[in-house]
Amino acid sequence: MSLQRRHLPDLRVLQTFEQAARHGNFTRAAEELALTQSAVSRQIRELEEQIGKPLFERAPGRVVLTRAGEDLLPEAQRLLRLAERALRHAGAGGAQETVLSINALPTFAARWLMPRLPGYLAQHPGLRIDLSTRKGVFDFNDSPCDLAIHYGQPNWPGGICSYLCSEIMVPVIGGGAPQFPSAPAELAPLPRIHLSERPGLWPDWFAHHGVAVERAGEGHWVDQISLAIEAVKAGMGCALLPRYLIERELADGLLRVALDAPYSTEKAYYLVTPEGRSEQVAAFRDWLIGEVSFRPLAD
């Protein structure tokens, strides 16, 4: 084993390779790493000699990954992420401190989880949080975390999914709107805000409430829930939003639920733990479920 480890590349060399691949230029990589261009070239040459294959094709003003370079890049990035995480967690603090790695969607993390975390941390003073907001399903081996808060279906290779809550959307308008509709059909003439990743949301809502609307997709389109919230606050129209993501705006009167006509989607939120590690996060998982039970996301 020691003989093999002597042939492992220095992480700094892998970092140089990753930067050169990302920039497509040795000079720009050198500037970011505070190295000389010749030092970058030397490190790349040493890595190529160790692998036995060229990693870049040199061209005037730029470099392009070879097939071997393309194969190495994701593995180098994974190793760098693992090393960064290991050092960050090792330096978390005193001997009695532990680190809990959590992944959640950005809007959920910012609007629901973050306001509640201080209360949990107050009960667990030796805990440090490492929060990431990577989207979609990922490999826990490539991007390790202790718990992921997943939106969608309960499918996650290498993970154990536990139901957290369903997603119930409500029609929301700006708090300064002069009047409020009294029936679902009265929302049809209003301008609508759509989420580009979920084009069927408004048509499904109207159909669920028995309202026939021509061109239900008319209106404005945004690609993030946070932008939809801002669009409604600005008076651009009405949006279908999960109430739990707009608690602050509802409390401040900046947004109002236009109509008590909720719609439950087919997707839900799940807590996902890597196989074999579920006991490490039992307390945090129970706390999350308790928060949802105490203050349901669907309310």
N, C-alpha and C positions, 0 to 999 in steps of 0.2 A: 504493500500500500504506500509506504514512504517513497518508493521509487517512482510510482505513478504520480504522486503529489508533486514531485519535483518538476514534472512536466506540465502542471496546470498553469494556465496563463495568469498573470497578475491582473487583479480586478481593475487596476488603473489602465492597463492595456485594453481591456474589454471596454472600459469607458471611452477611451480614445477612439476605438473602432466604432462604437455606437454613435459618438458625436460626428465622426467623419461620414458615416452612412447617412445620418439625419440631414447634415448640411450639404452633402455631395461635394465637399470642398475641404481640403486639408487645412488651408489657411484660416477659414472660419472656425473650424474645430479647434485649431490652436488658440485662437483668440478667446474662445469660450472657456478653454481649459487653462488659460494662462501659461501656455507652452509656446515654444518656437515651432515654426512650420517644419523644420528639419527634425525636431523631436517627435512630432506626430508621424512623419514619414518613417522614421526609424522604428517606432513602436509598431506601426502597421507592417513593416517589412519583417520584423521579428515574429509577429503573429503569423504571417503568411509562411515563414520558414518552418515554424512549429507545426502548422497544419499541413504543410506540403502542397498548398494550392494558393493561387492568387485570389485575393478577396475583392480587389477593385480593378477596374479597367481605367487607365489614366487617359484623360483627354484634356485638351487645352481649357484651362479655367475650371475644370470639374473632374470628379471621379464618379464612376458608376459601379454598383455592386455586381460582381460576377454571380454565377449560380451558387458557388460555395459561400460567397458573402451573404446572399439572400437566405441561405439555409442557416447560417450562423447567427444572423441578426436577432431573430426572436428569442433564441436561446441565450444570447448575451444579455438582452434586455431583461429576461426573466431572472438570470443570475444577479444582475445589478439590483433589481427590485428586492430580491430576497436578502441580499447583503445590506441594502439600505434599511430594510425593515428590522433585520437582526440587530444592527447597531443602534437603531432608534429605540428598540425595546430594551436592549441591554443597558442603555443609558437613561432609562426612564426616571430613576431616582434612587431612593434608599432601598435597603434590603427588604423592607416590608411592602414595597410597592409592586403592583402588577399592572400589566397593560392589557386592555381589551380592544381587539380590532373589530370594527363594525363597518359594514358597507351598506349604504342606502341610496336611493335615488336622490338627486340634488334637492328637488323641491320638498320632498318628504323630510329629508334631513334638516333643511333650513327652517321649515315652517312648523313641523310637528315635533320632531325629535329634539332639536337643539333647545327649544324653550323648556323642555322637561328634564334634560340631562342634569342641570345643576342640582335638582332635587335628589336625583339618584346618587350623584357624586357626594352630596352632603352626608348621605348615609353610608358611603363607602370611601372614606378619606384616603385610603391607600391605593385607590384605583386611578389609572390614567387611561384616557380614551384615545384611540387611533382611528379616526373616522375618515373613510374614503367614500366617493360618490360615483363609482364606476357603474355604468349602465349595462343591463342585460346579464345573461348567465355567463359565468366565467369559471375557469378551472381553479379550484382551491389550491392546487399544487403550484400553479403559476402566479397566482395573486392571493397569498394566504390571508385569511381573516377568520375570526372566531365565530362570527355570525353575520349573515347577510339578510337584510330586509328586502324581500323580493316581491315585485308586483307582476302578476300574470297568472300562469297556471302552476300547479305544484309539481313542476318537472325541473330537476336540477341534478345532472349527473354528478355523483360523488357527494351529494348533500342530502340531508334529512329535512323535509319540509313539514312545518307545523303551521296550521291555519292561524292567522292573526285576526283578520276581519274582512268583510266584504267591502266593495266600493259602491257607494250610493251617491249619485250625482244629483245636484239641485240646481234649478235655474236661478241665476244671480244677476242683479242689476245694480247700477250705481246708487249709493245712498241718497243722492240728491234728485232721483227720478221723481217727476211731479205726480205720477199715478202708478198704481200697481195692477196687474191683470188679476182677474178673479177666476179664470178658467184657462186650461192649456191652449185652447184655440186663440186666445187673445195675445199669446206670445208670437203667433205666426207673423204678424206684420212688423214686429220689431226687428231691427238689425241684429244679426247674430255673430258671435265670435266663435270660430272653429279652431280646433286643434288639428294641425295638418297630419299628425300621426294617427288620428282617430276620426277620419272623415265621416263615419257612420253614426257618430254620437247623437247629433241633433235629429237626423231622420229616424233613428231608433227610438229616441225619446218621444217624438210626435206620434209615431206608430204605436208605441206602448200605451199612450193616452188616447188613442183612437182619433187622432187629428190628421186629416189628409192635407199635406202641404206640397204645393208644386215648387220645385227648385229649392228644396230644404237646405241645399248647400250654399245658398247665397249668403253673402256677408263678408267678414274679414277673417283672414287666416293667420295664425301664429303657430310656432313650432314648440312652444314651451308653456306649461301651465302658469308659470310666473308672469309671462307676457300677457296671457289671457286675463289674469287678475288685474294687471295694470291697464289693459285696454278697457275693461269694464269700469274701473275707477275713473278713467278719463272720459267716460260717457260715450264710448264707441259702439256699445250694444250690450246684449245679454249673452251670458256664457253658461254652459253647464260645467259645474265645478264640484269637487268633493268638499263638503262643508268643513272637514277637519283641517283643510289647507288654508282656510280663510278665516280662522277664528279671530285673529287680531283685527282684521278689517270689519268683521261683523260687530265685534265689541265696540269699535270706534265709530260705527255708523257710516263708514266709507262704502260698504257694500251691504246689500240687503237681499234676503231670499225673496225672489219675485213671487213665488207661488209654492204652496205646500204640495208639490207634485214630484216626489223623488223617483229616481230610476236606478235600479240595481243592475250593474253590468255583469257580464259573465266572468270577469276576472276578479281577483282578490289579492290581499296581501298575505305573505307567508314569511315565517322566520325560518331561515335555512342555516343549518350547522353542518360543518364537515363531518363525514362519517367517523365515529370514534372519538369525537371531541365535544359531544353535546353536554356532558356534565360540567365542563369548564365554564359554560355560560348559562347554567341553569338559573342562577339568581337574576341575571339581567333579563333572560327570556321571560321569567315569571313576572318581573316588574313591568315589562312591556305589555304583557297580556293583561295585567292588572290595570294599567293606565287606560287601555282600550275599554276594559269592562267598566271602569269608573267613569270615564268620559268617552263614550262610544264614538268612533270615527264617523259613523253614519249619522249622528245627531245633527 
